[in-house]
Amino acid sequence: MPGQQRRFETGLLTYRRNAELRNVVTAPIIYPVLLPLLLLDLAVGVYQVLCFARYGIGRVGRREHLACDGPRRACRNPIEKIHCACCSNANGLMACARELVGRTEPYGCPIQHARRIDPARPPGDTSW
């Protein structure tokens, strides 16, 4: 299979030359978001270590929420591998934080909300 995937690999120079203008223009806006995500990751880890032990809540496993096979696939160039790793880690962090808050809610929220929020919807789903 990797041999077949390698046929579709785009070289780094070709990828940069064919990059869409919207991707080039928005990159300086997207990448600074990594800093708040790193801070959130630190805060989630500290919160879990300090508070979960006090409440007797089971830890939220970060690996359960990560799904990134892109960097290991042969059809990716270095830029695509970095993009894939950043997106999958950001999505995994958000899922982990959501699970952490969900597990904490019964201990800190005096009311239980009647409406549950759907964590993820398929792309194009407009049935909100």
N, C-alpha and C positions, 0 to 999 in steps of 0.2 A: 504493500500500500504506500509506504513512503516514496517509492520510486514514481508511482503515479501522481502523487501530490506534488512532487518536485517539478513536474511538467508545468504546473500552474503557478509556480513561484515567480513573483515579480522582483526583479533586481532592485537594489536600493536606488540607483540613479534613475531607472525607469519609473519607479514609484514616485520619487520626488518630482520628476519632470511632468508626470501625468496627474499630479495632485490637483484636486479641485480648489478653486479660489476660495470658496467658503471654508474649506478645511484649513487652509493656510491663514486666513484672516481670523478665524475663531480660536486657533491654537493658543495664542497669548492670553486668551480669556479662560480657556479650559484648564491649562496646566497649573495656574496659581491655586486652583481649587484643591490641589493635592495637599497643601499646607493645612487648611482646616480639617481635611480628612485625617491627616496624621494626628492632629490634636484630638479629634473625636476618638480615634483609635486608642490613644493614650488614656483619655478620660474614661472610656468604656472599660478598659482593662483595670484601671485603678478602682473605679466604681464597683466592678465585679469582685475584686479581691477584698475590698473593705466592707462592702454592704452585704454581699451574698452570704458570707460566712456568718455575719451577725443575724441574718434572717433565716438561715438554714436552707437557702435555696440552692439547687444544683447549678453548677457552672454551665454557661453557654459555651459550647465548643465552636471555636472560630472555623475550624476545618469543615464542620458540617454545612457551613454556609458559603463555602468557596467552591466554585466550579470553573476552573480555568485549564483548558487543555491546549489553548492557542499557542503559547510559547513553545510547546513540545512538538507542534505539528510542522511538517516540512514545508508547507505552502506559505509560510510567513517570512517576511524579511525582518530585519532588526526593529524597524520603526513599528511595524504591525505587531510584533511580539511585545514591545513596550506598551503600546496602546491596549492590547488585550489584557496584559497583566494589570495595568492601572484600572481598567474598567471592571474586571472581575473582582479585584480586591475592593474597590469602592462599593460595588453591589453587595459583596459578601459582608463588608463592614456594616452597611445599612441593614441588611437582613439580620445580622448578629445583634446590632443595637436595638432593632425592633423586637426581637425575641427577648432580649434583656429587659426592656421596658415592660413587655407583656408579662414576664414572670414577676416583676416588681410591683405591678399595678395592684394586685390584691392586698399588698401590705401597706401601700401608701395612699391609695385612692379611696375616699369614703363612699363613693358611688360606683356601681358597676354599669358601664355604658351598655345600652340596649342594642345599639347598632355597631357591628364589628366592621372594621375597615379591611377590605380585601388587600393583602400585601402586594400582589402583582397581578396585572392584567395583561393578556396577550397584546402585542402591538396591533394597533388599529381598532381595538375594542373601544367603542364609544358609548357603551351602555351604562355610563355613570349616571 
